[in-house]
Structure formats: C-alpha cells, structure tokens
C-alpha cells in the first residue's frame, strides 16, 4: 500500500466512513431506484424534475465545499467564488454551443446562433478548441485556476487580508459580470449561452442523460470531499489552520503563508469551476447573472449556516439553505431575501459554529445530563 493510500484510509474515523456510506447509499442507489424502478403512479416515485433539482443541490454543495476549504480552514473569505463557478459553467457551455452545429435556429455549423444574430463574420480565437470535449474539460479547471492564481499571487503577495481581500474579490466578480453582459465579449451578452442539445453525444432532453449528470455530480462531490478531507487532516491542513488563526506566527516559524493561501485559493477555484461545469448542463443555461456578487455572498451564507471549518457542514448548509429557498420562493417569494438576511444574522450571533456546532452542543448537553443522572443513581444506590 502506498503512503497516499495509507493516509487516505486513516484520514477519517469510523463515523466519517459510515456517513459517507450512508450518503452513497442515498444519492447513488436510493434516488436512482426511486426514479427509474418505482412506477410513475406510485407515491414513492421520484419525478425527473426532482432528480435535476437534487443535481443542482449537489453542485451547490461542491461549491460550498470549495468555499469552506479556503475560508473555513485558511481564513480567506472570498466573495468572488461565484465568478469561478460561472467561468467553469461558461467553459462547458461553449463546448455545448459548438456541439449544436447546424441544428441551431440559423443552421450555421460554424457560428453559434447568437453570433449569427449579431452579424459576427467569424468565430473569435478564444472559441477555438471548444469543439473538442477534452479541451473544454481542461478549460473547466484551467481558466478558474489561472484567474485565481494570478489574482491570489497579487493579493497575498501584497499581504491583503480580511475585509479588504473580501471587497477586492467582490469587485473582481462584479467586473466580470459587467464584461460578460457586453455583446462584444462574444459570450452571448445578457442572454448568455443556452438552447443546448447534447453533451458528449448524449441528448440532454433524455431522462437517462439527466440521471447520468446527477450521478456524476454525486460522485464528484464525494471525491472532492475525500480530497478536501485528506488535505485538512494532513500537515498542510494544520499549517492552513495556523495561518487562519495566527498568520504572523506562522511566518515567524519560517512557513510561507502566501504560498499556502495561494495553493488553497487556486484549488478551491478549480473545484468551483467543476461545480459550474456540472451545473450548467442540468439547468440548461449560463448567463452573466451567475457572476452577481450576491451569489458569492450567498455561498458564504451556506457555509456559515452549515458550520465553517467542518467540510460536512458546508455540504449540509448548501442543501438546507437551497431547500428552504426552493420552498419559500414558491410559497412566499417576497419573503425569501428577508429570511436569508435574518438567517445570516441569527447564525452569526447565535450559532457561530452553524448547524454542525449546534448538533455537537446538543450531544454534549445530553451526555452531561446522562452523566449527572448516572451519578445520582449511583449515590442513591
């Protein structure tokens, strides 16, 4: 057994692996069975739209995991992760637009429909290569990773931290949003990229393709969780937490906080890009609204609600907040934003460790009560 395999097998306790097994059973077995094997007229049948909805939640969970890795363990509050998510989505969206070929509205095999409508005469150079699936998949991680590396190198090298770094990351995603809204950029402007037909040769309208995308999202989330868990339980993870808690002391001890934060920030951006690439085929559109700074703030809320610096809490927070959003935007859409703001305030003031911390506190109280009860019984005996 290699040292990497040994480290991976010992990176968690029995409870962790039990939780992963239960999650795999639910998302990889139960959901497909309820959708494919249970009759449509049964009360237990899971409709196709719910499969797509769960797939979106899995993508959001991967995005929250990426945020927790850099914020919860390294102390870097990025309010620009929505940009990395959107860039990954645009990369796969460009491939799917090229895959349409002559099946578009205008029947032009060389140009996407929006370019024909805007009287473009030739394909921009930065669209070259996106007709190949391997190139698109490579760009899904390279483009967000390269942007994060350049941005992080400039910011961390200048020792920009705290709220100033958060503001700069928010300014970055806002600038990208304004740029992508322009038709001259060649990314569809306000409408973005849509009307996709297939992905890697599979028809996106087929339920089997939707199920495949859902399963891919679940598997990638599981692998990303194992990778993040491996990192945070390693020596690098301990140094990351030291940078989060006392950066000046880490620098005094001879470590480079700049290199550590740059590595984690870049890796986190790449994971966010993968989340965006899995998200776009399932929702069928990518437009500049995904760059909105409000989206990046919402990602931070998911992590805060679930429990910052826990990994599993980020995943739980993404499911909890987005589940509430889906329900409330249908039941009382005018109240959703007020509830989201109130939720963030409540968590910040009353539950600083999120839902995971609340659960741990509840278990600790029950344990103390049980211990007190046993002690009283022992005295009476």
LUMTOR-745470 format. One record per residue (C-alpha): residue in one letter; z negated, x negated, y negated; residue number from 0. Coordinates in pm, 1 decimal. Each point is the difference from the previous one (the first is absolute). Example, Ala and Ser with C-alpha at 12.3 -4.5 7.8 and 13.67 -1.06 7.14 Angstrom:
REM LUMTOR-745470
+-----+----------+----------+----------+-----+
! res !       c3 !       c1 !       c2 !   n !
+-----+----------+----------+----------+-----+
!   a !   -780.0 !  -1230.0 !    450.0 !   0 !
!   s !     66.0 !   -137.0 !   -344.0 !   1 !
+-----+----------+----------+----------+-----+
END
This chain:
REM LUMTOR-745470
+-----+----------+----------+----------+-----+
! res !       c3 !       c1 !       c2 !   n !
+-----+----------+----------+----------+-----+
!   x !      0.0 !      0.0 !      0.0 !   0 !
!   x !     93.9 !   -134.4 !   -341.5 !   1 !
!   x !   -255.5 !    -42.4 !   -276.3 !   2 !
!   x !    174.8 !    278.2 !   -196.6 !   3 !
!   x !    -31.4 !    241.6 !    293.0 !   4 !
!   x !   -363.1 !    -93.7 !     52.3 !   5 !
!   x !    -70.5 !     55.5 !   -367.3 !   6 !
!   x !    175.4 !    337.9 !      5.0 !   7 !
!   x !   -191.8 !    119.4 !    305.0 !   8 !
!   x !   -334.3 !    -92.9 !   -152.1 !   9 !
!   x !     66.8 !    113.4 !   -356.7 !  10 !
!   x !   -163.9 !    336.5 !     49.5 !  11 !
!   x !   -279.7 !    159.2 !    196.6 !  12 !
!   x !     12.3 !    266.6 !    267.2 !  13 !
!   x !    -23.5 !    276.3 !   -258.1 !  14 !
!   x !    309.9 !   -130.3 !   -178.0 !  15 !
!   x !    210.3 !     -5.7 !    313.4 !  16 !
!   x !   -128.1 !    340.8 !    101.8 !  17 !
!   x !    103.2 !    136.6 !   -337.9 !  18 !
!   x !    344.0 !   -158.4 !     29.8 !  19 !
!   x !     42.9 !    148.5 !    347.1 !  20 !
!   x !    -95.9 !    345.6 !   -126.1 !  21 !
!   x !    237.5 !    -35.3 !   -297.2 !  22 !
!   x !    284.4 !   -108.2 !    228.3 !  23 !
!   x !    -70.6 !    293.3 !    231.7 !  24 !
!   x !     10.3 !    248.0 !   -288.2 !  25 !
!   x !    296.4 !   -135.8 !   -197.9 !  26 !
!   x !    215.3 !   -143.4 !    279.6 !  27 !
!   x !    -68.2 !    251.1 !    278.1 !  28 !
!   x !   -156.8 !    324.0 !   -121.4 !  29 !
!   x !    227.4 !     59.5 !   -300.2 !  30 !
!   x !    327.8 !    -57.1 !    193.1 !  31 !
!   x !   -124.1 !    219.0 !    287.1 !  32 !
!   x !    -95.5 !    285.9 !   -232.7 !  33 !
!   x !    336.8 !    -24.9 !   -174.2 !  34 !
!   x !    236.6 !    -58.6 !    291.5 !  35 !
!   x !   -169.3 !    142.4 !    310.1 !  36 !
!   x !   -189.5 !    303.3 !   -130.4 !  37 !
!   x !    217.4 !    315.9 !    -37.6 !  38 !
!   x !     94.7 !     97.2 !   -355.3 !  39 !
!   x !   -165.9 !    341.7 !     31.9 !  40 !
!   x !   -331.8 !   -155.6 !    104.1 !  41 !
!   x !   -288.9 !    -22.2 !   -244.0 !  42 !
!   x !    -40.7 !   -366.0 !     99.9 !  43 !
!   x !    356.9 !    -93.9 !    -89.9 !  44 !
!   x !     30.0 !   -258.9 !   -277.0 !  45 !
!   x !    304.6 !     84.4 !   -217.2 !  46 !
!   x !    250.9 !   -261.8 !   -109.1 !  47 !
!   x !   -107.7 !     14.3 !   -364.0 !  48 !
!   x !   -352.8 !    -98.2 !    103.8 !  49 !
!   x !    137.5 !   -304.0 !    181.8 !  50 !
!   x !    173.0 !   -106.9 !   -321.3 !  51 !
!   x !   -315.9 !     69.0 !   -200.7 !  52 !
!   x !   -211.7 !   -209.5 !    236.6 !  53 !
!   x !    262.3 !   -273.6 !    -20.5 !  54 !
!   x !    -38.3 !     -2.0 !   -378.3 !  55 !
!   x !   -376.5 !    -23.9 !     35.8 !  56 !
!   x !     39.0 !   -297.7 !    234.0 !  57 !
!   x !    216.7 !   -173.6 !   -262.1 !  58 !
!   x !   -261.3 !     72.7 !   -264.9 !  59 !
!   x !   -267.7 !   -138.3 !    233.7 !  60 !
!   x !    198.1 !   -322.8 !     38.9 !  61 !
!   x !     30.0 !    -21.4 !   -377.5 !  62 !
!   x !   -376.1 !     55.7 !    -39.4 !  63 !
!   x !    -65.9 !   -268.6 !    261.2 !  64 !
!   x !    211.8 !   -242.8 !   -201.6 !  65 !
!   x !   -197.6 !     85.0 !   -313.6 !  66 !
!   x !   -334.7 !    -39.5 !    177.5 !  67 !
!   x !     98.3 !   -344.1 !    125.5 !  68 !
!   x !     51.1 !   -133.3 !   -351.8 !  69 !
!   x !   -256.9 !    210.0 !   -186.9 !  70 !
!   x !   -275.5 !     59.6 !    251.7 !  71 !
!   x !     -6.9 !   -352.5 !    142.6 !  72 !
!   x !    139.4 !   -216.8 !   -278.2 !  73 !
!   x !   -119.4 !    189.2 !   -307.6 !  74 !
!   x !    347.4 !     35.1 !   -153.5 !  75 !
!   x !     43.6 !    355.4 !   -129.1 !  76 !
!   x !    376.2 !     40.7 !    -11.1 !  77 !
!   x !    129.8 !    307.2 !   -179.0 !  78 !
!   x !    357.6 !    -95.6 !     82.1 !  79 !
!   x !     15.1 !     55.1 !    374.8 !  80 !
!   x !    206.4 !    311.2 !    -56.5 !  81 !
!   x !    276.9 !   -235.5 !   -119.1 !  82 !
!   x !     -0.4 !   -197.9 !    325.6 !  83 !
!   x !      1.9 !    325.9 !    194.5 !  84 !
!   x !    297.5 !    126.3 !   -201.6 !  85 !
!   x !    193.8 !   -326.4 !     33.1 !  86 !
!   x !    -30.9 !     13.9 !    377.9 !  87 !
!   x !    120.1 !    359.2 !    -15.3 !  88 !
!   x !    298.3 !    -89.0 !   -216.6 !  89 !
!   x !     96.7 !   -283.3 !    237.2 !  90 !
!   x !     25.4 !    232.8 !    300.4 !  91 !
!   x !    149.4 !    272.3 !   -221.2 !  92 !
!   x !    283.9 !   -231.2 !   -102.9 !  93 !
!   x !     78.3 !    -63.2 !    364.9 !  94 !
!   x !      6.3 !    373.4 !     76.8 !  95 !
!   x !    224.4 !     65.1 !   -299.7 !  96 !
!   x !    245.4 !   -261.7 !    124.4 !  97 !
!   x !    -16.9 !    151.9 !    348.7 !  98 !
!   x !    129.4 !    333.5 !   -135.7 !  99 !
!   x !    346.2 !   -152.4 !    -43.3 ! 100 !
!   x !    274.6 !    258.0 !    -50.1 ! 101 !
!   x !   -231.1 !    291.9 !     87.7 ! 102 !
!   x !   -116.4 !     29.9 !   -359.7 ! 103 !
!   x !     98.2 !    275.0 !   -242.7 ! 104 !
!   x !    284.3 !   -208.4 !   -146.5 ! 105 !
!   x !    108.8 !   -154.4 !    331.2 ! 106 !
!   x !    -12.6 !   -356.0 !   -139.6 ! 107 !
!   x !    -87.6 !   -245.0 !    276.5 ! 108 !
!   x !    -59.6 !   -288.9 !   -242.0 ! 109 !
!   x !   -221.6 !    159.2 !   -267.1 ! 110 !
!   x !   -300.0 !    235.6 !     22.6 ! 111 !
!   x !     56.5 !    345.2 !   -149.6 ! 112 !
!   x !   -203.6 !    -66.3 !   -313.2 ! 113 !
!   x !    210.9 !   -306.3 !    -80.6 ! 114 !
!   x !    321.4 !    201.6 !     40.0 ! 115 !
!   x !   -143.6 !    268.9 !   -227.6 ! 116 !
!   x !    -87.4 !   -263.3 !   -263.2 ! 117 !
!   x !    349.1 !   -154.5 !     23.5 ! 118 !
!   x !   -109.6 !   -332.2 !    147.5 ! 119 !
!   x !    305.0 !   -197.9 !    108.9 ! 120 !
!   x !   -161.0 !   -234.5 !    249.6 ! 121 !
!   x !   -321.0 !    -51.8 !    189.7 ! 122 !
!   x !   -256.5 !   -216.2 !   -189.2 ! 123 !
!   x !    -65.3 !   -341.0 !    154.0 ! 124 !
!   x !   -362.7 !     82.4 !     78.4 ! 125 !
!   x !    116.3 !    278.5 !    233.6 ! 126 !
!   x !    186.5 !   -249.5 !    219.1 ! 127 !
!   x !   -157.3 !    -44.1 !    341.0 ! 128 !
!   x !   -170.0 !    338.6 !      7.8 ! 129 !
!   x !    264.7 !    130.7 !    236.7 ! 130 !
!   x !   -172.7 !   -212.3 !    265.9 ! 131 !
!   x !   -327.9 !    137.2 !    142.6 ! 132 !
!   x !   -151.6 !   -345.7 !     58.9 ! 133 !
!   x !     58.1 !    -94.6 !   -363.5 ! 134 !
!   x !   -158.2 !    322.9 !   -124.7 ! 135 !
!   x !   -305.5 !    -47.9 !    223.5 ! 136 !
!   x !    -33.5 !   -354.8 !   -127.3 ! 137 !
!   x !     17.4 !    114.6 !   -361.9 ! 138 !
!   x !   -270.4 !    260.0 !     66.5 ! 139 !
!   x !   -254.5 !   -283.6 !     15.4 ! 140 !
!   x !    179.3 !   -275.0 !   -195.9 ! 141 !
!   x !     50.3 !    191.7 !   -326.3 ! 142 !
!   x !   -360.8 !    128.4 !    -39.1 ! 143 !
!   x !   -134.5 !   -330.2 !    132.0 ! 144 !
!   x !    208.1 !   -208.5 !   -242.0 ! 145 !
!   x !   -101.4 !    214.3 !   -297.5 ! 146 !
!   x !   -365.7 !    -18.5 !     98.9 ! 147 !
!   x !     18.5 !   -375.7 !     53.6 ! 148 !
!   x !    156.4 !    -68.5 !   -341.1 ! 149 !
!   x !   -224.6 !    244.8 !   -182.0 ! 150 !
!   x !   -312.1 !   -117.8 !    182.8 ! 151 !
!   x !     77.5 !   -367.5 !    -53.5 ! 152 !
!   x !     29.5 !     53.9 !   -375.3 ! 153 !
!   x !   -307.3 !    223.1 !    -22.4 ! 154 !
!   x !   -239.7 !   -178.6 !    235.8 ! 155 !
!   x !    102.2 !   -343.7 !   -124.8 ! 156 !
!   x !    -97.1 !    117.1 !   -348.7 ! 157 !
!   x !   -331.7 !    126.2 !    142.2 ! 158 !
!   x !     61.0 !    355.1 !   -112.2 ! 159 !
!   x !   -255.6 !    219.0 !    175.8 ! 160 !
!   x !   -176.1 !    332.9 !    -18.5 ! 161 !
!   x !    121.7 !    279.7 !   -219.2 ! 162 !
!   x !    257.8 !   -225.1 !   -167.9 ! 163 !
!   x !    174.8 !    -60.0 !    332.3 ! 164 !
!   x !     -9.3 !    372.3 !     77.3 ! 165 !
!   x !    161.9 !     79.4 !   -335.4 ! 166 !
!   x !    272.2 !   -259.9 !     52.7 ! 167 !
!   x !     85.1 !    133.3 !    347.0 ! 168 !
!   x !     17.5 !    349.6 !   -144.9 ! 169 !
!   x !    229.7 !   -123.7 !   -275.1 ! 170 !
!   x !    222.7 !   -157.8 !    266.2 ! 171 !
!   x !     48.4 !    323.1 !    192.7 ! 172 !
!   x !     54.2 !    196.0 !   -322.8 ! 173 !
!   x !    270.2 !   -244.3 !   -108.8 ! 174 !
!   x !    171.5 !     32.9 !    337.2 ! 175 !
!   x !    -15.4 !    377.8 !    -25.5 ! 176 !
!   x !    172.6 !     -5.2 !   -339.3 ! 177 !
!   x !    262.8 !   -242.3 !    130.8 ! 178 !
!   x !     80.7 !    203.3 !    310.4 ! 179 !
!   x !     35.8 !    317.1 !   -207.3 ! 180 !
!   x !    304.2 !   -155.9 !   -167.8 ! 181 !
!   x !    336.1 !     86.8 !    153.8 ! 182 !
!   x !    127.1 !   -345.9 !    -91.1 ! 183 !
!   x !   -235.2 !   -156.9 !    255.8 ! 184 !
!   x !    211.2 !    136.1 !    284.6 ! 185 !
!   x !   -279.2 !    170.6 !    195.2 ! 186 !
!   x !     79.5 !    363.3 !    -68.4 ! 187 !
!   x !   -192.2 !     35.1 !   -324.4 ! 188 !
!   x !   -227.2 !    300.7 !    -28.7 ! 189 !
!   x !    123.2 !    154.1 !    326.3 ! 190 !
!   x !    -46.7 !   -317.1 !    202.5 ! 191 !
!   x !    144.4 !    -30.0 !    348.8 ! 192 !
!   x !     26.4 !    306.1 !    225.4 ! 193 !
!   x !    226.9 !    203.8 !    228.5 ! 194 !
!   x !    -50.6 !   -247.3 !    283.2 ! 195 !
!   x !    182.9 !     76.9 !    325.1 ! 196 !
!   x !   -140.3 !   -235.7 !    260.5 ! 197 !
!   x !   -200.6 !   -316.1 !     54.4 ! 198 !
!   x !    105.3 !   -270.7 !    246.1 ! 199 !
!   x !    249.0 !    249.8 !    145.4 ! 200 !
!   x !   -253.6 !    280.3 !     58.8 ! 201 !
!   x !     55.5 !    333.8 !   -174.4 ! 202 !
!   x !   -288.0 !     62.8 !   -241.0 ! 203 !
!   x !     33.8 !    377.4 !     43.0 ! 204 !
!   x !    -89.5 !    -14.9 !    370.5 ! 205 !
!   x !   -363.6 !     66.9 !    100.4 ! 206 !
!   x !     17.7 !   -297.1 !    239.4 ! 207 !
!   x !     76.4 !   -233.7 !   -292.1 ! 208 !
!   x !   -289.4 !    142.7 !   -199.7 ! 209 !
!   x !   -227.7 !    -54.4 !    297.5 ! 210 !
!   x !    128.4 !   -356.3 !     36.0 ! 211 !
!   x !    -76.4 !    -74.1 !   -364.8 ! 212 !
!   x !   -345.0 !    151.9 !     39.1 ! 213 !
!   x !    -73.9 !   -212.7 !    307.9 ! 214 !
!   x !    131.3 !   -311.6 !   -176.2 ! 215 !
!   x !   -236.5 !     71.2 !   -290.2 ! 216 !
!   x !   -296.4 !     37.6 !    237.0 ! 217 !
!   x !     80.3 !   -321.2 !    188.7 ! 218 !
!   x !     53.9 !   -203.7 !   -317.8 ! 219 !
!   x !   -327.3 !    130.5 !   -144.7 ! 220 !
!   x !   -183.3 !   -107.0 !    316.3 ! 221 !
!   x !    156.3 !   -347.0 !     -5.0 ! 222 !
!   x !    -72.6 !    -40.4 !   -371.5 ! 223 !
!   x !   -361.4 !     98.0 !     59.2 ! 224 !
!   x !    -34.0 !   -262.4 !    274.7 ! 225 !
!   x !    157.4 !   -262.5 !   -226.4 ! 226 !
!   x !   -230.5 !     89.9 !   -288.6 ! 227 !
!   x !   -301.2 !      3.1 !    231.7 ! 228 !
!   x !     93.8 !   -340.0 !    136.0 ! 229 !
!   x !     25.9 !   -140.5 !   -353.0 ! 230 !
!   x !   -324.7 !    142.2 !   -138.1 ! 231 !
!   x !   -204.8 !   -112.5 !    302.5 ! 232 !
!   x !    139.5 !   -354.0 !    -12.3 ! 233 !
!   x !   -117.3 !   -290.9 !   -211.7 ! 234 !
!   x !    263.8 !     99.3 !   -254.9 ! 235 !
!   x !   -156.4 !    345.7 !    -18.3 ! 236 !
!   x !   -343.1 !   -147.4 !    -72.8 ! 237 !
!   x !    147.2 !   -209.8 !   -278.5 ! 238 !
!   x !    180.2 !    307.4 !   -134.3 ! 239 !
!   x !   -329.6 !    187.0 !    -24.4 ! 240 !
!   x !   -159.0 !   -303.1 !   -164.2 ! 241 !
!   x !    278.5 !      2.5 !   -260.1 ! 242 !
!   x !    -67.4 !    369.4 !    -55.4 ! 243 !
!   x !   -373.9 !    -51.8 !    -48.7 ! 244 !
!   x !    -20.2 !   -340.8 !   -172.2 ! 245 !
!   x !    334.5 !   -155.9 !    -83.5 ! 246 !
!   x !   -142.5 !   -282.2 !   -210.1 ! 247 !
!   x !   -223.2 !   -116.4 !    287.6 ! 248 !
!   x !    294.2 !      0.3 !    238.3 ! 249 !
!   x !    194.7 !   -218.5 !   -240.3 ! 250 !
!   x !   -300.9 !   -232.6 !    -32.2 ! 251 !
!   x !    -10.2 !    -38.3 !    379.6 ! 252 !
!   x !    356.4 !   -131.7 !     -0.2 ! 253 !
!   x !    198.8 !    307.7 !    101.7 ! 254 !
!   x !    292.1 !    132.0 !   -201.4 ! 255 !
!   x !    -58.7 !    364.5 !    -98.5 ! 256 !
!   x !    351.7 !      4.7 !   -145.1 ! 257 !
!   x !    162.0 !    -80.2 !    336.2 ! 258 !
!   x !   -220.4 !    245.3 !    187.3 ! 259 !
!   x !     61.7 !    287.7 !   -239.0 ! 260 !
!   x !    370.8 !    -77.7 !    -13.8 ! 261 !
!   x !     28.8 !     10.8 !    379.9 ! 262 !
!   x !   -188.9 !    328.8 !     34.2 ! 263 !
!   x !    180.2 !    160.3 !   -295.4 ! 264 !
!   x !    340.3 !    -93.2 !    142.3 ! 265 !
!   x !    -86.0 !    117.0 !    350.9 ! 266 !
!   x !   -138.9 !    324.9 !   -139.0 ! 267 !
!   x !    320.9 !     59.5 !   -196.7 ! 268 !
!   x !    209.6 !    -57.1 !    312.3 ! 269 !
!   x !   -206.8 !    255.9 !    193.2 ! 270 !
!   x !     46.5 !    244.6 !   -288.3 ! 271 !
!   x !    376.4 !    -58.7 !     18.0 ! 272 !
!   x !     -1.0 !     81.0 !    372.2 ! 273 !
!   x !   -192.1 !    320.4 !    -75.0 ! 274 !
!   x !    266.8 !     97.6 !   -253.9 ! 275 !
!   x !    279.4 !    -72.3 !    246.9 ! 276 !
!   x !   -159.4 !    228.0 !    259.9 ! 277 !
!   x !    -69.8 !    268.9 !   -259.8 ! 278 !
!   x !    347.8 !     45.2 !   -148.2 ! 279 !
!   x !    190.9 !    105.2 !    314.9 ! 280 !
!   x !   -267.0 !    260.5 !     71.1 ! 281 !
!   x !      2.8 !    159.8 !   -344.4 ! 282 !
!   x !    373.6 !    -46.9 !    -58.6 ! 283 !
!   x !    -11.5 !   -135.0 !   -355.6 ! 284 !
!   x !   -113.9 !   -293.1 !   -213.4 ! 285 !
!   x !      4.5 !     17.5 !   -379.0 ! 286 !
!   x !   -166.4 !   -178.7 !   -295.6 ! 287 !
!   x !   -295.1 !    240.2 !     -1.3 ! 288 !
!   x !   -141.7 !   -204.3 !    290.0 ! 289 !
!   x !    -55.3 !   -281.4 !   -252.1 ! 290 !
!   x !   -226.5 !    222.8 !   -209.0 ! 291 !
!   x !   -327.7 !   -176.1 !    -91.7 ! 292 !
!   x !   -183.3 !    318.6 !     98.9 ! 293 !
!   x !    111.4 !    -54.5 !    359.0 ! 294 !
!   x !   -153.7 !   -347.2 !      5.5 ! 295 !
!   x !   -325.0 !    135.9 !   -141.4 ! 296 !
!   x !     -0.5 !    264.9 !    270.9 ! 297 !
!   x !     27.2 !   -272.0 !    266.8 ! 298 !
!   x !   -317.0 !   -158.4 !   -137.4 ! 299 !
!   x !   -170.9 !    339.9 !     19.5 ! 300 !
!   x !     90.8 !     30.1 !    369.3 ! 301 !
!   x !   -165.2 !   -334.5 !     69.4 ! 302 !
!   x !   -306.6 !     78.6 !   -211.8 ! 303 !
!   x !    -49.8 !    338.5 !    165.6 ! 304 !
!   x !     29.6 !   -140.3 !    351.0 ! 305 !
!   x !   -203.8 !   -312.2 !    -59.2 ! 306 !
!   x !    116.3 !   -321.5 !   -160.4 ! 307 !
!   x !    -17.3 !   -312.5 !    213.2 ! 308 !
!   x !     -5.3 !    179.1 !    335.7 ! 309 !
!   x !    370.2 !     35.6 !     95.7 ! 310 !
!   x !    -64.0 !    312.2 !    205.7 ! 311 !
!   x !   -145.0 !    162.9 !   -310.8 ! 312 !
!   x !    328.1 !    -50.8 !   -185.7 ! 313 !
!   x !    188.1 !    177.7 !    278.2 ! 314 !
!   x !   -255.9 !    281.7 !      5.9 ! 315 !
!   x !     16.0 !     34.9 !   -378.9 ! 316 !
!   x !    380.4 !     24.2 !      1.2 ! 317 !
!   x !     -9.1 !    281.4 !    255.3 ! 318 !
!   x !   -290.3 !    181.4 !   -167.5 ! 319 !
!   x !    133.1 !     -7.3 !   -357.3 ! 320 !
!   x !    360.5 !     79.2 !     92.1 ! 321 !
!   x !   -109.5 !    275.6 !    236.4 ! 322 !
!   x !   -199.4 !    155.1 !   -283.2 ! 323 !
!   x !    295.6 !    -47.4 !   -232.4 ! 324 !
!   x !    237.3 !    178.3 !    237.1 ! 325 !
!   x !   -235.6 !    294.3 !     32.3 ! 326 !
!   x !   -100.7 !     25.4 !   -365.8 ! 327 !
!   x !    348.6 !    -41.1 !   -147.4 ! 328 !
!   x !     92.4 !    310.0 !    195.5 ! 329 !
!   x !   -319.2 !    199.8 !    -53.3 ! 330 !
!   x !    -81.7 !    -98.1 !   -358.8 ! 331 !
!   x !    252.6 !   -252.8 !   -137.3 ! 332 !
!   x !   -142.3 !     10.8 !   -352.1 ! 333 !
!   x !   -337.7 !   -126.5 !    125.1 ! 334 !
!   x !    114.3 !   -298.4 !    205.6 ! 335 !
!   x !     -0.8 !   -267.1 !   -272.6 ! 336 !
!   x !   -340.6 !    112.2 !   -125.6 ! 337 !
!   x !   -137.8 !    -19.0 !    352.2 ! 338 !
!   x !    149.5 !   -345.0 !     51.7 ! 339 !
!   x !   -164.2 !   -130.1 !   -317.1 ! 340 !
!   x !   -331.8 !    160.1 !     90.5 ! 341 !
!   x !     21.9 !   -145.2 !    350.5 ! 342 !
!   x !     46.5 !   -350.4 !   -137.5 ! 343 !
!   x !   -299.7 !     39.4 !   -233.9 ! 344 !
!   x !   -220.2 !    139.8 !    277.5 ! 345 !
!   x !     90.8 !   -279.3 !    238.5 ! 346 !
!   x !    -47.9 !   -268.6 !   -264.1 ! 347 !
!   x !   -342.6 !    126.5 !   -108.2 ! 348 !
!   x !   -140.5 !    159.3 !    314.1 ! 349 !
!   x !    183.2 !   -159.5 !    292.7 ! 350 !
!   x !     93.0 !   -357.0 !    -96.0 ! 351 !
!   x !     66.8 !    -82.2 !    366.4 ! 352 !
!   x !    213.9 !    308.8 !     58.0 ! 353 !
!   x !      4.8 !    227.2 !    302.9 ! 354 !
!   x !    -59.7 !   -291.0 !    237.4 ! 355 !
!   x !   -310.6 !   -100.1 !   -195.1 ! 356 !
!   x !   -121.3 !    359.6 !     -4.1 ! 357 !
!   x !     38.0 !     18.9 !    377.3 ! 358 !
!   x !   -187.2 !   -328.5 !     45.8 ! 359 !
!   x !   -283.1 !    121.3 !   -225.7 ! 360 !
!   x !    -24.4 !    325.4 !    193.8 ! 361 !
!   x !    -24.5 !   -185.9 !    330.1 ! 362 !
!   x !   -265.1 !   -231.0 !   -145.1 ! 363 !
!   x !   -209.3 !    298.9 !   -115.9 ! 364 !
!   x !     27.4 !    163.8 !    343.1 ! 365 !
!   x !   -101.3 !   -326.3 !    164.9 ! 366 !
!   x !   -303.1 !    -36.6 !   -226.8 ! 367 !
!   x !   -105.9 !    361.5 !     62.3 ! 368 !
!   x !     38.4 !    -49.8 !    373.4 ! 369 !
!   x !   -207.2 !   -318.6 !    -15.5 ! 370 !
!   x !   -274.7 !    173.5 !   -200.3 ! 371 !
!   x !     -5.7 !    293.2 !    241.9 ! 372 !
!   x !    -28.4 !   -231.7 !    299.7 ! 373 !
!   x !   -279.3 !   -191.3 !   -168.6 ! 374 !
!   x !   -194.5 !    321.4 !    -68.5 ! 375 !
!   x !     45.0 !    115.4 !    357.7 ! 376 !
!   x !   -117.9 !   -337.0 !    127.1 ! 377 !
!   x !   -315.1 !     22.7 !   -215.8 ! 378 !
!   x !    -81.0 !    350.4 !    121.7 ! 379 !
!   x !     51.8 !   -108.0 !    357.7 ! 380 !
+-----+----------+----------+----------+-----+
END
